[in-house]
């Protein structure tokens, strides 16, 4: 496991401490959880971009039209 040192404004540090306290966890655990969420979003976006680059735009638009028709 690595150690990470970051610089934050004092007010942001206080808000993070209050946030962690409200959830009953340490600031360290809060940052770990938030970084997991951020990385999952990044991985999803990266995968979407890779798949979109290999896709057919016309087929994609047809699928969106079909979805619109089904949700009306």
N, CA, C and O atoms as a GROMACS GRO file, in nm:
protein
  288
    1UNK      N    1   0.084  -0.118   0.000
    1UNK     CA    2   0.000   0.000   0.000
    1UNK      C    3   0.089   0.124   0.000
    1UNK      O    4   0.191   0.128   0.068
    2UNK      N    5   0.049   0.223  -0.076
    2UNK     CA    6   0.126   0.346  -0.089
    2UNK      C    7   0.072   0.454   0.005
    2UNK      O    8  -0.044   0.450   0.047
    3UNK      N    9   0.157   0.549   0.036
    3UNK     CA   10   0.119   0.666   0.113
    3UNK      C   11   0.114   0.785   0.019
    3UNK      O   12   0.206   0.805  -0.061
    4UNK      N   13   0.007   0.862   0.028
    4UNK     CA   14  -0.012   0.978  -0.060
    4UNK      C   15  -0.027   1.102   0.026
    4UNK      O   16  -0.111   1.106   0.117
    5UNK      N   17   0.052   1.202  -0.001
    5UNK     CA   18   0.042   1.330   0.070
    5UNK      C   19  -0.016   1.432  -0.027
    5UNK      O   20   0.034   1.449  -0.138
    6UNK      N   21  -0.122   1.500   0.016
    6UNK     CA   22  -0.184   1.602  -0.069
    6UNK      C   23  -0.196   1.733   0.008
    6UNK      O   24  -0.202   1.734   0.131
    7UNK      N   25  -0.199   1.842  -0.066
    7UNK     CA   26  -0.220   1.973  -0.006
    7UNK      C   27  -0.362   2.018  -0.039
    7UNK      O   28  -0.403   2.019  -0.154
    8UNK      N   29  -0.435   2.054   0.066
    8UNK     CA   30  -0.572   2.102   0.051
    8UNK      C   31  -0.589   2.231   0.130
    8UNK      O   32  -0.522   2.252   0.231
    9UNK      N   33  -0.676   2.318   0.084
    9UNK     CA   34  -0.710   2.434   0.166
    9UNK      C   35  -0.770   2.386   0.299
    9UNK      O   36  -0.837   2.282   0.304
   10UNK      N   37  -0.746   2.461   0.405
   10UNK     CA   38  -0.793   2.422   0.537
   10UNK      C   39  -0.944   2.398   0.541
   10UNK      O   40  -0.990   2.303   0.604
   11UNK      N   41  -1.020   2.484   0.473
   11UNK     CA   42  -1.165   2.469   0.477
   11UNK      C   43  -1.210   2.339   0.409
   11UNK      O   44  -1.304   2.274   0.455
   12UNK      N   45  -1.143   2.301   0.302
   12UNK     CA   46  -1.177   2.176   0.235
   12UNK      C   47  -1.142   2.056   0.323
   12UNK      O   48  -1.216   1.958   0.328
   13UNK      N   49  -1.029   2.065   0.393
   13UNK     CA   50  -0.990   1.958   0.485
   13UNK      C   51  -1.095   1.942   0.595
   13UNK      O   52  -1.134   1.830   0.629
   14UNK      N   53  -1.141   2.054   0.650
   14UNK     CA   54  -1.244   2.050   0.754
   14UNK      C   55  -1.373   1.987   0.701
   14UNK      O   56  -1.436   1.905   0.769
   15UNK      N   57  -1.411   2.024   0.581
   15UNK     CA   58  -1.534   1.968   0.522
   15UNK      C   59  -1.520   1.818   0.500
   15UNK      O   60  -1.614   1.743   0.524
   16UNK      N   61  -1.402   1.774   0.455
   16UNK     CA   62  -1.380   1.630   0.437
   16UNK      C   63  -1.384   1.557   0.571
   16UNK      O   64  -1.438   1.447   0.580
   17UNK      N   65  -1.327   1.618   0.675
   17UNK     CA   66  -1.332   1.556   0.808
   17UNK      C   67  -1.477   1.543   0.855
   17UNK      O   68  -1.516   1.440   0.909
   18UNK      N   69  -1.556   1.648   0.835
   18UNK     CA   70  -1.697   1.644   0.875
   18UNK      C   71  -1.775   1.540   0.794
   18UNK      O   72  -1.859   1.469   0.848
   19UNK      N   73  -1.746   1.532   0.666
   19UNK     CA   74  -1.810   1.434   0.578
   19UNK      C   75  -1.778   1.293   0.626
   19UNK      O   76  -1.868   1.209   0.639
   20UNK      N   77  -1.651   1.267   0.650
   20UNK     CA   78  -1.610   1.134   0.697
   20UNK      C   79  -1.675   1.102   0.831
   20UNK      O   80  -1.724   0.991   0.853
   21UNK      N   81  -1.676   1.199   0.921
   21UNK     CA   82  -1.735   1.178   1.054
   21UNK      C   83  -1.884   1.145   1.042
   21UNK      O   84  -1.934   1.060   1.114
   22UNK      N   85  -1.954   1.214   0.951
   22UNK     CA   86  -2.097   1.189   0.934
   22UNK      C   87  -2.124   1.048   0.883
   22UNK      O   88  -2.233   0.994   0.904
   23UNK      N   89  -2.026   0.989   0.815
   23UNK     CA   90  -2.040   0.853   0.764
   23UNK      C   91  -1.980   0.750   0.858
   23UNK      O   92  -1.990   0.630   0.834
   24UNK      N   93  -1.918   0.797   0.966
   24UNK     CA   94  -1.859   0.706   1.064
   24UNK      C   95  -1.733   0.637   1.015
   24UNK      O   96  -1.703   0.524   1.053
   25UNK      N   97  -1.657   0.707   0.929
   25UNK     CA   98  -1.533   0.652   0.876
   25UNK      C   99  -1.422   0.755   0.888
   25UNK      O  100  -1.448   0.873   0.914
   26UNK      N  101  -1.300   0.710   0.868
   26UNK     CA  102  -1.186   0.802   0.871
   26UNK      C  103  -1.176   0.879   0.740
   26UNK      O  104  -1.233   0.839   0.638
   27UNK      N  105  -1.103   0.989   0.744
   27UNK     CA  106  -1.078   1.064   0.621
   27UNK      C  107  -1.004   0.976   0.521
   27UNK      O  108  -1.031   0.982   0.401
   28UNK      N  109  -0.912   0.895   0.570
   28UNK     CA  110  -0.838   0.804   0.482
   28UNK      C  111  -0.934   0.711   0.408
   28UNK      O  112  -0.922   0.693   0.287
   29UNK      N  113  -1.028   0.652   0.481
   29UNK     CA  114  -1.125   0.560   0.419
   29UNK      C  115  -1.215   0.636   0.322
   29UNK      O  116  -1.248   0.584   0.215
   30UNK      N  117  -1.254   0.757   0.357
   30UNK     CA  118  -1.337   0.838   0.268
   30UNK      C  119  -1.264   0.865   0.136
   30UNK      O  120  -1.322   0.849   0.028
   31UNK      N  121  -1.138   0.905   0.145
   31UNK     CA  122  -1.060   0.932   0.023
   31UNK      C  123  -1.044   0.804  -0.058
   31UNK      O  124  -1.051   0.807  -0.181
   32UNK      N  125  -1.023   0.691   0.008
   32UNK     CA  126  -1.014   0.563  -0.062
   32UNK      C  127  -1.143   0.533  -0.138
   32UNK      O  128  -1.140   0.493  -0.254
   33UNK      N  129  -1.257   0.552  -0.072
   33UNK     CA  130  -1.386   0.526  -0.136
   33UNK      C  131  -1.411   0.622  -0.253
   33UNK      O  132  -1.456   0.580  -0.360
   34UNK      N  133  -1.382   0.750  -0.233
   34UNK     CA  134  -1.403   0.848  -0.339
   34UNK      C  135  -1.310   0.824  -0.458
   34UNK      O  136  -1.350   0.843  -0.573
   35UNK      N  137  -1.187   0.781  -0.432
   35UNK     CA  138  -1.096   0.752  -0.542
   35UNK      C  139  -1.141   0.628  -0.618
   35UNK      O  140  -1.122   0.620  -0.740
   36UNK      N  141  -1.201   0.531  -0.550
   36UNK     CA  142  -1.255   0.412  -0.617
   36UNK      C  143  -1.367   0.453  -0.712
   36UNK      O  144  -1.374   0.404  -0.825
   37UNK      N  145  -1.454   0.542  -0.667
   37UNK     CA  146  -1.564   0.590  -0.752
   37UNK      C  147  -1.509   0.666  -0.872
   37UNK      O  148  -1.554   0.644  -0.985
   38UNK      N  149  -1.413   0.754  -0.849
   38UNK     CA  150  -1.355   0.832  -0.959
   38UNK      C  151  -1.288   0.741  -1.062
   38UNK      O  152  -1.301   0.763  -1.182
   39UNK      N  153  -1.216   0.640  -1.015
   39UNK     CA  154  -1.149   0.548  -1.108
   39UNK      C  155  -1.249   0.463  -1.185
   39UNK      O  156  -1.227   0.433  -1.303
   40UNK      N  157  -1.358   0.423  -1.121
   40UNK     CA  158  -1.461   0.346  -1.191
   40UNK      C  159  -1.524   0.431  -1.301
   40UNK      O  160  -1.548   0.381  -1.412
   41UNK      N  161  -1.551   0.558  -1.272
   41UNK     CA  162  -1.605   0.648  -1.375
   41UNK      C  163  -1.506   0.666  -1.490
   41UNK      O  164  -1.545   0.665  -1.606
   42UNK      N  165  -1.378   0.681  -1.456
   42UNK     CA  166  -1.276   0.696  -1.559
   42UNK      C  167  -1.267   0.571  -1.646
   42UNK      O  168  -1.260   0.580  -1.769
   43UNK      N  169  -1.268   0.453  -1.584
   43UNK     CA  170  -1.262   0.327  -1.658
   43UNK      C  171  -1.383   0.312  -1.750
   43UNK      O  172  -1.369   0.268  -1.864
   44UNK      N  173  -1.502   0.348  -1.701
   44UNK     CA  174  -1.624   0.339  -1.781
   44UNK      C  175  -1.615   0.432  -1.901
   44UNK      O  176  -1.648   0.393  -2.014
   45UNK      N  177  -1.572   0.555  -1.878
   45UNK     CA  178  -1.559   0.652  -1.987
   45UNK      C  179  -1.456   0.606  -2.090
   45UNK      O  180  -1.480   0.617  -2.210
   46UNK      N  181  -1.343   0.554  -2.043
   46UNK     CA  182  -1.238   0.506  -2.133
   46UNK      C  183  -1.289   0.390  -2.217
   46UNK      O  184  -1.263   0.384  -2.338
   47UNK      N  185  -1.362   0.298  -2.155
   47UNK     CA  186  -1.418   0.184  -2.228
   47UNK      C  187  -1.520   0.232  -2.331
   47UNK      O  188  -1.522   0.184  -2.444
   48UNK      N  189  -1.606   0.325  -2.292
   48UNK     CA  190  -1.706   0.379  -2.384
   48UNK      C  191  -1.638   0.443  -2.505
   48UNK      O  192  -1.679   0.419  -2.618
   49UNK      N  193  -1.535   0.524  -2.482
   49UNK     CA  194  -1.465   0.589  -2.593
   49UNK      C  195  -1.402   0.486  -2.686
   49UNK      O  196  -1.407   0.502  -2.808
   50UNK      N  197  -1.344   0.380  -2.630
   50UNK     CA  198  -1.282   0.276  -2.712
   50UNK      C  199  -1.386   0.204  -2.796
   50UNK      O  200  -1.365   0.178  -2.915
   51UNK      N  201  -1.500   0.172  -2.735
   51UNK     CA  202  -1.607   0.104  -2.809
   51UNK      C  203  -1.669   0.197  -2.913
   51UNK      O  204  -1.699   0.154  -3.025
   52UNK      N  205  -1.688   0.323  -2.877
   52UNK     CA  206  -1.747   0.418  -2.971
   52UNK      C  207  -1.658   0.439  -3.093
   52UNK      O  208  -1.709   0.461  -3.203
   53UNK      N  209  -1.529   0.431  -3.074
   53UNK     CA  210  -1.436   0.451  -3.186
   53UNK      C  211  -1.446   0.338  -3.288
   53UNK      O  212  -1.411   0.357  -3.405
   54UNK      N  213  -1.493   0.222  -3.245
   54UNK     CA  214  -1.503   0.108  -3.337
   54UNK      C  215  -1.644   0.088  -3.389
   54UNK      O  216  -1.669   0.001  -3.472
   55UNK      N  217  -1.738   0.168  -3.339
   55UNK     CA  218  -1.879   0.150  -3.375
   55UNK      C  219  -1.918   0.222  -3.503
   55UNK      O  220  -1.842   0.301  -3.558
   56UNK      N  221  -2.039   0.191  -3.547
   56UNK     CA  222  -2.097   0.253  -3.666
   56UNK      C  223  -2.194   0.362  -3.620
   56UNK      O  224  -2.295   0.329  -3.557
   57UNK      N  225  -2.167   0.488  -3.648
   57UNK     CA  226  -2.254   0.596  -3.602
   57UNK      C  227  -2.399   0.580  -3.647
   57UNK      O  228  -2.491   0.612  -3.572
   58UNK      N  229  -2.421   0.531  -3.767
   58UNK     CA  230  -2.557   0.513  -3.818
   58UNK      C  231  -2.633   0.411  -3.735
   58UNK      O  232  -2.750   0.432  -3.703
   59UNK      N  233  -2.568   0.301  -3.701
   59UNK     CA  234  -2.632   0.198  -3.618
   59UNK      C  235  -2.661   0.255  -3.479
   59UNK      O  236  -2.766   0.227  -3.421
   60UNK      N  237  -2.568   0.333  -3.427
   60UNK     CA  238  -2.589   0.395  -3.296
   60UNK      C  239  -2.709   0.488  -3.296
   60UNK      O  240  -2.788   0.486  -3.201
   61UNK      N  241  -2.724   0.568  -3.399
   61UNK     CA  242  -2.840   0.657  -3.409
   61UNK      C  243  -2.970   0.579  -3.422
   61UNK      O  244  -3.072   0.618  -3.366
   62UNK      N  245  -2.967   0.468  -3.496
   62UNK     CA  246  -3.086   0.383  -3.508
   62UNK      C  247  -3.125   0.325  -3.374
   62UNK      O  248  -3.244   0.318  -3.341
   63UNK      N  249  -3.027   0.283  -3.295
   63UNK     CA  250  -3.056   0.229  -3.162
   63UNK      C  251  -3.116   0.336  -3.071
   63UNK      O  252  -3.208   0.308  -2.995
   64UNK      N  253  -3.064   0.458  -3.079
   64UNK     CA  254  -3.120   0.567  -2.999
   64UNK      C  255  -3.263   0.599  -3.040
   64UNK      O  256  -3.348   0.624  -2.955
   65UNK      N  257  -3.290   0.598  -3.171
   65UNK     CA  258  -3.427   0.620  -3.219
   65UNK      C  259  -3.520   0.512  -3.167
   65UNK      O  260  -3.633   0.541  -3.126
   66UNK      N  261  -3.474   0.388  -3.169
   66UNK     CA  262  -3.554   0.275  -3.120
   66UNK      C  263  -3.583   0.292  -2.970
   66UNK      O  264  -3.694   0.268  -2.925
   67UNK      N  265  -3.482   0.333  -2.895
   67UNK     CA  266  -3.499   0.355  -2.752
   67UNK      C  267  -3.598   0.467  -2.726
   67UNK      O  268  -3.684   0.455  -2.638
   68UNK      N  269  -3.589   0.576  -2.802
   68UNK     CA  270  -3.684   0.686  -2.788
   68UNK      C  271  -3.827   0.639  -2.813
   68UNK      O  272  -3.918   0.676  -2.739
   69UNK      N  273  -3.846   0.558  -2.915
   69UNK     CA  274  -3.980   0.508  -2.950
   69UNK      C  275  -4.036   0.420  -2.839
   69UNK      O  276  -4.156   0.422  -2.813
   70UNK      N  277  -3.949   0.342  -2.774
   70UNK     CA  278  -3.995   0.251  -2.669
   70UNK      C  279  -4.028   0.323  -2.539
   70UNK      O  280  -4.109   0.273  -2.460
   71UNK      N  281  -3.968   0.438  -2.515
   71UNK     CA  282  -3.991   0.508  -2.389
   71UNK      C  283  -4.103   0.610  -2.397
   71UNK      O  284  -4.133   0.677  -2.298
   72UNK      N  285  -4.166   0.623  -2.512
   72UNK     CA  286  -4.277   0.719  -2.526
   72UNK      C  287  -4.407   0.658  -2.490
   72UNK      O  288  -4.511   0.724  -2.495
   0.00000   0.00000   0.00000
